[in-house]
Amino acid sequence: MTLTGDSSVRGRTTRATLFVVLSACCFGSLGPLTVIALENGARLEGVQSWRYGVSALLLLAYASRHRASGGAGPRDGGVRPWYHPRTLLVAGGGQAAVATLALLALRWIPAATASFLFYTFPVWVTLLTAMRGIERLTGARIVALLLAVGGIVAMVGAPDAGSLHPTGVALALAAALLYALYIPVLGALQQRRSPADVALAMSVGAGICFLAWSLATGALGDRLNLIALGASILQGVLSTFAFIGFLAGLSQIGPVRTAITSTVEPFWTTLLGVLLLSQPAGTGMLAGGACIMAAVVVLQRVAKAPLHSSTAREAGHPGHPAP
């Protein structure tokens, strides 16, 4: 390959990596923005209704433009479209459940801690696949499991973690476990559909779930001041950029490098928590988070398939819908 060709490849790789970093930062901003909205009187179901409604509209516009320019649609003419009720229920209902658990944890624990705990989902995937006999527990996977468990212990048991409420910790870990169970479901959906279609099904389906919840409780506009509304709408915009940036990066650098690069997400959440919410970032939380991220990197380097949420297109596993 010529020098010009090498430079071109490096340029595309760098650009794709930056897309993934941008995506991770967008996903990592959702927790702090949710906290801001809740602190300004909004209710969770109302915030998420606005978020997924805005995201769905923007993704619809993106998908329409993508198809108009010759982008791929479903890979199999016999597959149900993304807007089929069953597809919306499966993709959107699962996304809504994961998001609800993950974001409810923010009522009890800092956004950074919740983000790190949620990022244990590759560990639960590893355990579940081992229990089902799909993949065996190798030495590297055992090391990753020990790192992750050690990280959780370091975060929860550190002297500076006295404010970590067990309810918040349990909800964040439950969200991670539910996401690990949700991964094969998304993987099946993405085998014969474009990532944009699956992202649409997730956003529209979750939006319908949260809208129904909001209408039932009257939370859609209840006590929603300008700050809460702005934070909710901004979540929808960031979610859209997160999906598009992730997919753009994935197509260039592949699932494993994309997943490893995405581990910037909880560290970005930590930074925003400190800057915007004055939340503490104690040594126990940082040490535990570093252990969890090291476990993710180890798992990704030995994985035969991606474990991060939007990567399913490549190997039948989903990538990151992010809470």
Buried (B, 14 or more C-beta within 10 A) or exposed (E): EEEEEEEEEEEEBEEBBBBBBBBBBBBBBBBBBBBBBBEBEBBBBBBBBBBBBBBBBBBBEBBEEBBEEEEEBBEEEEBBEBEEEEBBBBBBBBBBBBBBBBBBBBBBBBBBBBBBBBBBBBBBBBBBBBEEEEBEBEEEBEBBBEBBBBBBEBBBEBEBBEEBEEEBBBBBBBBBBBBBBBBBBBBBBBBBBBBBBBBBBBBBBBBBBBBEBBEEEEBBEEEBEEBBBBBBBBBBBBBBBBBBBBBBBBBBBBBBBBBBBBBBBBBBBBBBBBEBBEBBBBEBBBBBBBBBBBBBBBBBEBBEBBBBBBBBBBBBBBBBBBB
